[in-house]
Amino acid sequence: MLQVDMSASTRESFGKGAMRRLRVSGNTPAVLYGSDKETTALQLETAPFLKGLFQISRKNAVVNLSIDGGDTRHVLVKEIQTDPVHDTLIHADFYEIDLAVTRRFSVPLELIGKAKGTDIGGELVIRKGAVEVDGTPLDIPEVVKVDVSGLDIGDSILCSDLEFPEKVSMAADASTLCVEVIVPGEEVVYTEEAAEEVAAPETEETAPEA
């Protein structure tokens, strides 16, 4: 899994007015929490923080968050709040994790090659754009590569056909259809949001109010 380094400092100012002044000064307020951790109020310099967010956009990533130039915490970006009008950062939530603990992640499928069935008029249909896997964070792949070049019309690839790193296990139903080549004009019934699926860490933890 991708790792990025970010820096933050503890925050002692609270309230709407203080948060507004913080943003005007070029900083973004944030909170850090965990299942058995006390919530910590933080602030990050907005410019480098934005650069880091672009680097991990739509990806699973562990953030090595250095706080006050010393203590480094391993965290996931749980939520980013933005101003929809001005497209500026408002607030960030980080969730601290243990790198030795197995967790569930949704990993995108990356199709490789051109299905041979499409050369004779077949249509390649993506039924599932991502797959859920279990493993420790640093063992989770950024993508699961799927070679579709051998698919003829009528052929398909199931979750059971996918290959994962040694320490990563599939959480999805093995019989789930991922991709297939269908007869031209055949009706396509989507049971999931297929190609719109994106990688995202598990979301059962709920951030406390900042």
C-alpha positions as CSV (number, residue, x, y, z in Angstrom):
1,M,0.0,0.0,0.0
2,L,1.1,3.5,-0.7
3,Q,2.7,5.5,2.1
4,V,3.0,9.2,2.3
5,D,4.6,11.5,5.0
6,M,2.7,14.5,6.3
7,S,3.2,16.9,9.2
8,A,0.8,18.4,11.6
9,S,0.9,20.4,14.9
10,T,-1.5,20.2,17.9
11,R,-4.3,22.8,17.9
12,E,-5.5,24.7,20.9
13,S,-8.0,27.0,19.2
14,F,-11.6,26.0,18.8
15,G,-14.9,27.5,17.6
16,K,-16.0,28.8,14.2
17,G,-14.2,32.1,14.5
18,A,-10.9,30.5,15.5
19,M,-11.3,27.9,12.6
20,R,-11.9,30.7,10.1
21,R,-8.8,32.6,11.2
22,L,-6.8,29.4,11.0
23,R,-7.9,28.8,7.4
24,V,-7.1,32.4,6.5
25,S,-3.6,32.0,7.9
26,G,-3.0,29.1,5.5
27,N,-3.8,26.1,7.8
28,T,-6.4,23.4,7.8
29,P,-8.0,22.2,11.1
30,A,-8.1,18.5,11.7
31,V,-8.8,15.8,14.3
32,L,-7.0,12.5,14.9
33,Y,-8.9,9.7,16.6
34,G,-8.8,5.9,17.0
35,S,-10.9,3.1,18.4
36,D,-9.1,3.3,21.8
37,K,-7.5,6.7,21.4
38,E,-8.4,10.1,22.8
39,T,-9.3,12.6,20.1
40,T,-6.4,15.0,19.3
41,A,-7.1,18.4,17.7
42,L,-4.6,19.2,14.9
43,Q,-3.8,21.7,12.2
44,L,-1.8,21.2,9.0
45,E,-0.3,23.7,6.6
46,T,-2.8,23.7,3.7
47,A,-0.4,23.9,0.7
48,P,1.7,20.8,1.5
49,F,-1.4,19.0,2.8
50,L,-3.2,19.5,-0.5
51,K,-0.1,18.2,-2.3
52,G,-0.2,15.1,-0.2
53,L,-3.9,14.6,-0.8
54,F,-3.5,14.8,-4.6
55,Q,-0.8,12.1,-4.3
56,I,-3.2,9.7,-2.6
57,S,-6.4,10.7,-4.3
58,R,-8.8,7.7,-4.8
59,K,-6.2,5.4,-3.4
60,N,-5.7,3.3,-0.3
61,A,-2.8,5.0,1.6
62,V,-1.2,5.0,5.0
63,V,-0.2,8.5,6.1
64,N,2.8,8.7,8.4
65,L,1.7,11.8,10.3
66,S,4.4,13.6,12.2
67,I,3.0,15.6,15.0
68,D,4.9,18.6,16.4
69,G,8.0,17.5,14.6
70,G,8.3,14.3,16.7
71,D,5.7,11.7,17.4
72,T,4.8,9.9,14.1
73,R,1.3,8.2,13.9
74,H,0.1,5.8,11.2
75,V,-3.3,7.0,10.0
76,L,-5.9,6.8,7.3
77,V,-7.6,9.8,5.9
78,K,-11.2,9.2,6.9
79,E,-12.9,12.3,5.7
80,I,-12.1,15.6,3.9
81,Q,-14.5,18.5,4.2
82,T,-14.4,21.1,1.4
83,D,-16.2,24.3,0.6
84,P,-18.2,23.4,-2.6
85,V,-18.3,27.1,-3.7
86,H,-14.7,28.1,-3.2
87,D,-13.2,24.5,-3.5
88,T,-11.1,25.0,-0.4
89,L,-10.3,22.7,2.5
90,I,-12.5,23.1,5.6
91,H,-11.5,20.2,7.8
92,A,-9.9,16.7,7.9
93,D,-10.4,13.6,9.9
94,F,-7.6,11.1,10.5
95,Y,-8.0,7.6,12.0
96,E,-5.0,6.0,13.7
97,I,-4.3,2.3,12.8
98,D,-2.0,-0.4,14.0
99,L,0.0,-1.6,11.0
100,A,0.2,-5.1,12.5
101,V,-3.6,-5.6,12.6
102,T,-5.5,-7.1,9.7
103,R,-8.2,-4.8,8.2
104,R,-10.5,-4.8,5.3
105,F,-9.9,-2.6,2.2
106,S,-11.6,-2.1,-1.1
107,V,-8.9,-2.4,-3.9
108,P,-9.6,-1.3,-7.5
109,L,-9.3,-3.8,-10.4
110,E,-6.9,-2.7,-13.2
111,L,-7.7,-4.3,-16.5
112,I,-4.7,-5.2,-18.6
113,G,-4.7,-6.0,-22.3
114,K,-7.5,-6.0,-24.9
115,A,-10.0,-8.8,-24.8
116,K,-9.7,-10.8,-28.1
117,G,-13.5,-11.1,-28.2
118,T,-13.8,-7.4,-28.8
119,D,-12.0,-7.8,-32.1
120,I,-14.9,-9.8,-33.5
121,G,-17.6,-7.5,-32.2
122,G,-17.9,-8.6,-28.5
123,E,-18.5,-6.0,-25.8
124,L,-16.3,-6.0,-22.7
125,V,-18.4,-5.3,-19.6
126,I,-17.0,-4.5,-16.2
127,R,-19.3,-5.9,-13.5
128,K,-17.1,-5.1,-10.6
129,G,-14.6,-2.2,-10.4
130,A,-13.1,-3.1,-7.0
131,V,-12.8,-6.1,-4.7
132,E,-12.7,-6.3,-0.9
133,V,-9.7,-7.9,0.6
134,D,-8.3,-8.6,4.1
135,G,-4.7,-8.0,5.2
136,T,-2.4,-5.8,7.2
137,P,-2.2,-2.3,5.6
138,L,1.2,-2.5,4.2
139,D,0.5,-5.8,2.5
140,I,-2.5,-4.5,0.6
141,P,-1.8,-3.9,-3.1
142,E,-2.6,-0.6,-4.7
143,V,-4.5,-2.4,-7.4
144,V,-5.4,-5.9,-8.4
145,K,-4.3,-6.5,-12.0
146,V,-6.7,-8.5,-14.3
147,D,-5.4,-9.7,-17.7
148,V,-8.5,-9.7,-20.0
149,S,-6.5,-10.3,-23.2
150,G,-7.6,-14.0,-23.4
151,L,-11.3,-13.4,-23.1
152,D,-13.5,-14.4,-26.0
153,I,-17.2,-13.8,-26.4
154,G,-18.9,-15.6,-23.6
155,D,-15.8,-15.7,-21.4
156,S,-15.7,-14.1,-18.0
157,I,-13.4,-13.6,-14.9
158,L,-14.7,-14.3,-11.4
159,C,-13.3,-13.1,-8.1
160,S,-12.0,-16.7,-7.7
161,D,-9.8,-16.1,-10.7
162,L,-8.0,-13.1,-9.2
163,E,-4.5,-13.3,-7.8
164,F,-3.5,-11.7,-4.5
165,P,-0.3,-11.3,-2.6
166,E,0.6,-14.1,-0.2
167,K,-0.6,-12.4,3.0
168,V,-3.8,-11.0,1.5
169,S,-7.1,-12.9,1.4
170,M,-10.2,-12.1,-0.6
171,A,-13.3,-11.1,1.4
172,A,-15.7,-11.0,-1.6
173,D,-17.7,-14.0,-2.7
174,A,-15.5,-16.2,-5.0
175,S,-18.3,-16.6,-7.5
176,T,-18.8,-12.8,-8.0
177,L,-18.5,-11.8,-11.6
178,C,-15.8,-9.2,-12.3
179,V,-15.6,-8.8,-16.1
180,E,-17.0,-10.5,-19.1
181,V,-17.3,-10.3,-22.9
182,I,-20.8,-10.4,-24.1
183,V,-22.6,-10.8,-27.5
184,P,-23.1,-7.4,-29.1
185,G,-26.5,-5.9,-28.2
186,E,-27.0,-8.2,-25.3
187,E,-28.8,-6.5,-22.4
188,V,-26.5,-5.5,-19.6
189,V,-28.0,-5.7,-16.1
190,Y,-25.8,-4.1,-13.5
191,T,-26.1,-5.4,-10.0
192,E,-23.5,-3.0,-8.6
193,E,-22.0,0.3,-9.4
194,A,-19.3,-1.6,-11.3
195,A,-16.9,0.9,-13.0
196,E,-17.8,3.6,-10.5
197,E,-16.5,1.6,-7.5
198,V,-13.4,3.3,-6.0
199,A,-10.8,2.1,-3.4
200,A,-11.5,3.3,0.1
201,P,-10.5,2.1,3.5
202,E,-13.2,0.6,5.7
203,T,-15.7,3.1,6.9
204,E,-17.4,1.7,10.0
205,E,-15.5,4.0,12.4
206,T,-17.3,7.3,12.9
207,A,-15.3,10.5,13.6
208,P,-16.1,12.3,16.8
209,E,-17.2,15.9,16.5
210,A,-14.4,18.4,16.2
